[in-house]
Amino acid sequence: MTMQQWQADDGWHIDVRGLPPPQPLVQILRLVQTVAPDGVVIVHHDRDPQLLYPELAQIGWQAEPISGEPGEVRLRLSKLP
């Protein structure tokens, strides 16, 4: 499976479902670092990315779980206030 990325009204979306570790983490962090400070990234994942949270905190970002499709972990990433 390949990663998909697109922009929508609610922010940048990245779908990393099916990618082998550590690719989801790498791709998400790469996207976050290119988004404007007031931007939002919506992550579509197939599991809870525990290793992502401390990495986000180190660069001043936070993750909030939001509703997604059945079997999907969907997160809204944004810059810490």
C-alpha positions in Angstrom: 0.0 0.0 0.0 1.2 3.5 -0.7 0.7 6.7 1.3 -1.8 9.2 0.1 -1.8 12.9 0.9 -4.3 15.6 0.1 -5.6 19.0 1.2 -9.2 19.6 2.2 -11.2 22.3 4.0 -10.3 20.8 7.4 -6.5 20.7 6.7 -3.9 18.4 5.2 -4.8 14.7 5.2 -2.3 11.9 5.2 -3.3 8.2 4.9 -0.5 5.9 6.2 -2.7 2.8 6.6 -0.8 -0.3 5.5 2.6 1.2 5.5 5.3 -0.8 7.4 7.0 0.8 10.4 8.7 3.3 10.7 7.2 4.8 7.5 4.0 6.1 9.1 6.0 8.0 11.7 8.5 9.3 9.2 5.8 10.5 6.7 3.6 12.1 9.3 6.6 14.1 10.8 7.7 15.1 7.3 4.3 16.5 6.5 3.9 18.3 9.9 7.2 20.2 9.3 5.9 21.6 6.0 2.5 22.8 7.2 2.0 26.4 8.2 2.1 27.1 12.0 -1.7 27.5 12.0 -2.3 24.5 9.8 -3.9 21.2 10.7 -2.9 17.6 9.7 -5.5 14.8 9.7 -3.8 11.4 10.1 -5.6 8.2 8.9 -3.9 5.3 10.6 -4.6 1.6 11.2 -3.3 1.7 14.8 -2.7 4.1 17.6 0.8 5.6 16.8 2.2 5.6 20.4 5.7 6.6 19.2 4.3 9.6 17.4 3.1 11.5 20.5 6.5 12.2 22.1 7.9 13.2 18.7 5.1 15.7 18.2 5.5 17.1 21.7 9.2 17.7 21.0 8.4 19.9 18.0 5.4 21.7 19.7 2.5 19.8 18.2 -0.4 17.9 19.7 -2.7 15.0 18.6 -6.4 14.7 19.3 -8.4 11.6 18.4 -11.3 12.3 16.1 -14.0 10.0 14.6 -13.1 8.0 11.5 -14.1 5.0 9.6 -14.6 1.6 11.4 -11.2 0.1 12.1 -9.3 3.4 11.5 -7.5 5.6 14.0 -7.9 9.2 12.9 -6.0 12.0 14.6 -6.1 15.8 14.3 -2.7 17.2 14.7 -2.1 20.9 15.4 0.5 23.3 16.8 0.4 23.7 20.6 -1.0 27.1 21.6 
